[in-house]
Amino acid sequence: MKKNNFLQGAIVATLSIVICKILGLLYVIPFYSIIGTQGGALYSYAYSIYSIFLSLSTCGIPIAVSKLVSEYNALKEYINKEVVYKIALKIMVSIGILSFIIMFVFAKSIAYMFIGNIEGGNTLNEVATAIRVVSIALLVVPQQSVIRGYLEGHGMITTTSISSVLEQFVRVIIIIVGSFITVKVLKLPINCAVYVAIFAASIAALSSYIYLRIKVKNNKKNLNIVQVTDSYSKKDILKKIIYYALPFVLIDLIKSLYGMVDSVTVVKTLVKLGYSMETAETVFGVIATWGTKLNMIIISISMGITISLVPNLSASLAKKNFKDVNQKINQSLNIMLFFTIPMSVGISFLAKPVWIIFYGYNQISINVFRVFILQVIFFGLYTTIINISQTLNETKTSLIMLIGSFVFKVILNIPSMYLLKYIGIDAYYGSIVVNALVEGLTFIITLLLLKKKYNFKFRFILKTLLKIMLCLILMLGFLVFLSLFIKMTSISRVGSIIYITIYSIAGCVIYVATALKINLFGDIFGINSVKAIIKKLRHWFEVVFLL
């Protein structure tokens, strides 16, 4: 396989996202110990609604900017790509302010959608305040996202990756220090610590925004920045931005609504089924926040692939190089499967010690997380194929599939919990099962539709999947064998760390050794590409160190 910028960019982007998620996990232990389950639920309420408004406020424009800038650069139409950037920034400022106002003013009504009149747990006013605090980020994040899209369209994945790491680092510091001072020093209530943690998103986004602006200013020559006169017609460019962005906003909105289904249904349904409010909010916290923070390391692979795939795929499409398009799609899905399957299965196997390390012992949370982490496989494939479909301008297909998945999620979420309860299985697994089912079917159907229309060849994916399953079976077999001799007898964090270390090393050695033996690495990455990636990563680390 030839050296390609997509693979290098995907690895760099994925690495930066993994670093961000690891940084995000660093604050979990002290933060969770301070705010507890109820505080975690309050944190989840705020971010669930924030994600919806963020989708609306960005309007899919950052991805559209990345796509259009990449296309215009490939065609050497530099004025057009600058017009795209300037128009997008103006739109983002306006919509960001409007979204902030709506979210801030109607916070209490929004909060009522989540908790209604249920007594116990977080109050209506606390949830409303959390929503108001997080809304401030909408004044910064939309603009920041556009600049990232602009730089990614130029292939500057390293720069945007560093900005993400910077943003997460600032956020983590504020959360840890701020929550500690709030509760331990100032002796304020737990909800105040949650407010401080939520506000950290705004400060962190601002720091990243400043960094990106400086990078744009210092790289005018490399970015081929040209002066755009007032007389230059911007009408056609604006239409094109809207044309590209509108499907993205609809798709992002549906994705957010898809996730919000759990926020609206899980707690209320579990309470109706006889579970306590504490148990219901514990389950919701795992699904919406605490379990997600752990599985985001795996999901980072999908996110990294997408960041690199969109501009690279757009450039290939602009040149009508469909062979290259097919290669990049195959490679992106193979990379996804290669990493997500063993990681999710391995973490599920080690669910108990993993959860204890970060959150302490809670059997319900561990049970939910053990199943929840397996869903990541389907979610990764689901998001990747939808982004591929969007980039191929198959927006109609993407919308239909997402709307279908959302409708089925709404229809099945509550009945699934009742059904599991009826057959003697804990109801809180219901939403997870529905997610896996819907996401898996969406992936398969979308893939088949793309294959039919573009005559893409996906036999390579099936071959790779069979090899991955062989590696996985041998890995699991060895871990089960190992468990006969090394059992987890302690629920302490130290004991859990030792247990995970032993099993992780053993699992990785078996999986990687098998992959090398059957030439799985060569099939997916190619020798030349691996060498190029190592060189790129070395440069990336040097840049990070100098920063």
N, C-alpha and C positions, 0 to 999 in steps of 0.2 A: 504494500500500500504506500502510496506516495506521501511525502511530507505535506501537510496541509495546515493552514492557519486555523481552520476550524478546530482541529484536535488540540493544538497548542492552546488556543484561546479557551476551549472548554475545560482543559485541565487547570489552567491558571485561574479561571473564574470559579471553578469548583473548589479549588484549594482555598481561595479567599473566603468563599462562603462557609466552608468547613471551619476555617479559623474564626469567622464571625460567630458561628454556632457554638464553637467551643468556648469562646469568650462569653457568649450568652449563657452557657451552662455554669460558668464560674460563679456567677452571682446567685444561682438557684439555691444552693445549700444554705448560705446565710440569710438570703431574702425569704425563703420559704420558712425557715425556722423562726423568723420574726413575724411574718404575716399569717402563717397557718393556712388551713383549708379555706376558711371563710374569706380571708384576704385574697387568696388565690382566685376564688370565684369572682370577686369584685374586679380583680385585674382582668380576668377573662371576659367579663361582660363589656368592659370598656373597649378592649381591643377587637372584639367581635363586631361591634357596630362601627368602629374606626375603619376596619378593613373595607366595609361597604362604601363608606364615604370617601375613602382614599381611591377606590376604583372609580367612583363618580368624578372626583376632583381631578384625577389624572386623565380620565377619558380615553385611555388607551393610547394617548399621544406619545409617551416616551418610546414605546415599542414602534409606533408608526414613524417617529423621528429616526430611530436607529435603522429601520428598513429603508426609508426614503433617502437618508444621507448616504447609506451604503450604495444604493442604486445610482444616485447622481454622481458619486465619486467614481464608480465603475465606468460611467459614461462621460466622465470629466466635465460635468455640468456643475461647476463650483458655485456659481451665482444662485442657482436653484436650491442647492443644499443649504446655503446661508439664509435664504429666504425662509426655508422650512424651519430652521432653528429660531429665527427672530419671531416669526408668527406664533410658533409653539409656545415660546416663553410668555408672550403677551396673553395668550389664551389661558395658560396655567395660572398666572397671577390673578386674573379675573375669577376663574372658576374656584381656585383655592380659597379666596376670600369669601365667596358666596357659600361654599360648602361649610366653611368654619362658622359663619353666621347661622346657618340652618341648624347645624349640629349643636351649637351653643344654646340657641334660643329654645329649641324643642327637646332639650336633653331629658326633661322629666317625662314627656310623652313617650320618648324612645325607651327610657328605662322601664316604663310600665309594660311595654311589649315583652320584656324579658321575665320579669318576676310577678307582674300582676298584683294580686292581693294576698299572695302566699306569705304567711307569717313565719318568722324565724329566719336566720341567715341575714343577708345584707338588706338594708332598708332602701326604699325607693329614692330617698334624697341622697344616700351614699352612692348609689349607682349613677344617678343624674350628675352628681359632682364629678365622678370619675370620667364620665362622657365629656363633660365640659373641659376638663383638664387636657384630655387627649386630643380634643378638637384643635388646640393651638398648633399642633404639628402640621395641620393642613395649610398653614400660612407659609410653610417652608418646603415641605416634602415634594409637592408637585413641581416646583421650579427645579429643585435638585434632581428629580427624576428625568426631566427634559435634558438637562446638561449631561447626565449619564448616557441617555439615549444618543445624544449628539456625538459623544466621544466613542461610544461603542460602534456607532456607524462608521467611524474612522478606524476601527480596529484597535483602539486604545483600551483594550481589556485590562491591562495591568493597572492603568491609572484609575479606572472605575473600581477595580478590585481593591486597591489601596484605600480609596475613599470609603468603601463599605467597611473595611477593617477599622479605619479611623472612627467612623460613626459608631460602630458597635463598642469599641473600646471606651469612648467617652460615655456612652449610655450605661455600660456596666459599672464604671467608676461612680457615676452619679447615683445609680440604684443602690449599690452597696453602702457607700458613704452616707447618702441621703437618708435611706431607711434606718440605718443604725443611729444616726444623730436624732432623727425624728422620734423614735421609740425609746431608745436606751438613754439618750442624753436629755432631750427635751420632755420625755415622758408623755408624749402625745398618743392618741389612739392609733390602732393599727391601720384604720382606713386612711389616716394622714400619710402614713408610710407608703401606702399604695398610690396615693395622689402624687407623691414625690417621684416614685418609680415611673409612673405614667408620663409625668412632665419631662423626664429624662429623654424621651423620644424627640421632643422638640429641640432641646439643646444639642443633642447628638446630630440631628439632621442639619442644624445650622452650621456646626463645625465642618461637616462633610461638604455642605454647599459652598462655604468659603474656600475650602481646599480645591474644589472642582473649578470654581471661577478663576482662581489663581493659575491653575493648569491650562485653562483655555487661553488666558492672557499671555502666558509664557510660551505657548506653542502655536502662535498664529501662522508661522511659516509652514510647519509640518501639517497643519490642519487645512492648508490652502484657503485661508480666510480672505475673501475679497470684499470690497466695498459694494454695498447695494444702494443704488440711487433711489430717491423717492419716486422717480418717474417709472421705475421698473414695475411691471405689472405683477401683482401678487395674487390676483383673483384666482387664477388657475391653480397656483400652488396651494392656496387655502382650500379650494375644493378637493384637491388631492389628499391633503392632510385629513380633512373630514371623512373622505371616502375610506381612507385606511384606518383612521382612528375610531370611527363609529362602531364598526364590528367589534373592535377590540374592547371598547367600553362596555358594550352589551355582553360580550363574553366574560370580561372581568367581573361585571356586576352579577351575572348568573353564578360564577364561581363563588363569589362572596355570599350570595343568597343561599347557595348550596351549603356552605359552611354554617350559615346562620340558622338553618333548619334545626340543627342540634341544640343551638342556644335557646330556641323558642320551645322545643318539644321535650328534650331529655329530662330536665329537672321536673317540669310539671307532670309528665307522664309517669315517671318513677314514683313521685309522691302519691299520685292517684292509685298506683299499683301496690301501695302499702309500704314503700321504702321511706325512711326518715329523710327530712330535709338535709341533714348532715351527709347521709349516704349519697343522696341525689347530687348535691353540690360537689362531693368528692369525685364522683364519676364524671360529672361535667368538667371539673378541673383537669382531670386526666386527658379527656378527649380534646378540650379546647385550648389548654395551656401547657400543663406540666408534662404530659406525654408527648405533646407536639414539640416541645423544646428538645426532647431527646431524639425523636425521629427526624427532626429537621436536619440533623447531620447527614442522614441518608438522603433526604429530599434535596439536600444541597447539590447532589450529583445531577438531578433533573434541572435544577435552577442554573447550574454552571453550564450545562449543555445548551440550554435555551438561550442564555446570554450570548454565547458564541455562535449558535446555530442561525439565529435570525438574520444578522448582517451577512454572514457567509452564504447562506441559502439564497438570500435576496440578490446578492451579487451574481451568483451562478444563474439564477432565473433571468436576470437582466441580460446576461450574455447568451441565454437559451442553451446552457450546457446542462442538459437533463441527465446525462450520465453522471456528472459530478453531483447533481442534486440527489440522485438515487444512492450514490455512495455515501453521502453525508447523512442521509436519513437512516440507512442501514447501520452506519457506524455509531450514530447517536443512540439508537435503540439497543445495540449490542453492548455499548459501554454502560448504559442504564441497567441492563439485566446482569452484567458481570459483577457489578458492585452491590446493587440493591438487594438481590436475592440472598447472598450469603450473609450480608450485614443484618438484614431484618430477621432472618431465621436465627442467626447467632445471638442477637440481642434478645429475641423471644425466649430462647433456651436459657439465657442468663437474666431473665426479667427480674427475678427476686433480688439478687445482689446489686444489679444496676439501679433499681428503684431505691434500695436501702442507702446506697452511697449518696444519692442526691436528695432524697426526701424522707429517709427513715422508713421503718417498717410499718406498712399498712396493707393488709392482705387484700382488701377490696381493690385498692389502687393497683397492686401488683397483678391481680387477676385480669383487670381491665387492660392494663398496659401490655401484658403478654399477648393478647389477641390484637390489640390496637396497633402494635408495631408491625405486624404482618401485613396490615393494610397498605403500608408504605409502598410495597411492590406495585400494587395496582394503581395507587395514586401517582407514583412516578411515571409509569407508562401512560396514564391518563393525561396528565398535564403535558408531557412531551409530545404526544401525538396530536393534541389539540393545538399546540404551538406550531407544530409542523404544518398542520392543515391551514392555520392562519397565514403563515409565511408563504405558502403556496397559493395564496389568494382564494383559498377555498373557504371563504368566510361563511357562506351559506351552510356548508357541511358542518363547520364548527358550531355554528349557532344551533342548528337542528339537533346535533348530538348533545350539546350542553343543556339545551332546553329540555330535551328528553330525559337526561340524567337528573336534572333538577325536579322535573315532574314526578319521576319515579321515586326520588328521594322523599319528596313531600308525601306521596301516597303511601309509601312503605314504611317510613320511619316509625310512626306510632304503632301500626299493626304488628310490626316485627317484634317490638317490645312485649306486646300483649301475647303474641304467639309463643315466644320463648318462655314467658312466664307460665303459659298454659301447659307446655310440654315438659316443664320442670327444670328449665335452664334459666339462669339469672337474666332478667330482662335488659340489664344495662349493656349486654353484648349486641342488642338489636341494631342500633344505629351503625355500629362498626361492620356488621355483616352486610347491611344494606349498602354501605359505602363501597366495600370490596366488590360486591355483585355489580353495582351500577358502573363503577369505574372500569372494571374488567370488561364488561360488555361494550362499553363506549369505546375502549381501546381497540377491541377486535373488529367491531363494525367500521370504525373510522379507517383503520388500516386496510380493510378489504375494499372500501370505497376508493381510497387513493390508489390501490393496486389496480383496480379495474379501470380507472380513468387515465392514469399515467403509464400503465403497463410496467410499474416498478417490480423488481425482482426481490422477494423477501425470503428466498430459500436459505440464504446465508444466516438469517436470524434464527431459523429453526435449527440449523446445524449448530450454531453457537449455543442455543438454549439447551440442546441435548448434552453438549460438553459441560455446560455449567451445572446441570442437574447431576451429572456424574461426579463432578468435584464436590457438590453439595452433599450427596449421599455418603461419600467417603468421609467428609468432614463431620457430619452428624453421627455417623457410625462410630468414629473414633471418640467423639465427645461423650456419647452414651457409654462406651466402653470405659472411658476415663472416669465417668461418674460412679462406676462400681467400686473404685478405689479411693477417689477423692470426693468426699461428700461435704456439702455446706452445712456445717453444724452451728455456725455463729451468725447472728443478725447484726453484728457490729459493722461499722464502716470499714475498719481496718481489715477485718476478716473477709468482707465482701470484695475489697480491692485485691487482696491476695488471690482469692478464688477466681475473680474475673481475669486477672493477669495470667494465671496458669492456663485457663481454658481458652482465652483469646489467642495466646501465643500458639497453643496446640492447634486450634482451629485454623488460624492463618497459615501455619506451616503446611498442614495437610492440603488446604484449598489451593495455595499458591504452587506447591510442589506438583500437585496433580495437573494444574493449569499449564505449568511449564512442560510436563511430561507429554501432554496431548496437544501441545502447541497452541493453546487457547490465546495466550498473549499475542503471538504473532498473527493469528487470525483477526483479532480485533484491532490492534494498534499498528502492527507493522514495525520492523526493526528500525527503519529510518525515522519514522515518526517518534518512536520512543526516545531515540538519541536527541532529536530536535526538542522534545518536551523537556528533557533533563537540562539542556542548555538554556531554555526559556525560564525554567524554574530557578536555576542558579542566578540568572539576571534579576528575576523578580525578588528573590530573597535579598540580594544586594541593595535593590531599591528600597525595600522595606526597612533594612538595617540603617541605611543612610537617613531615611525619614525619621 
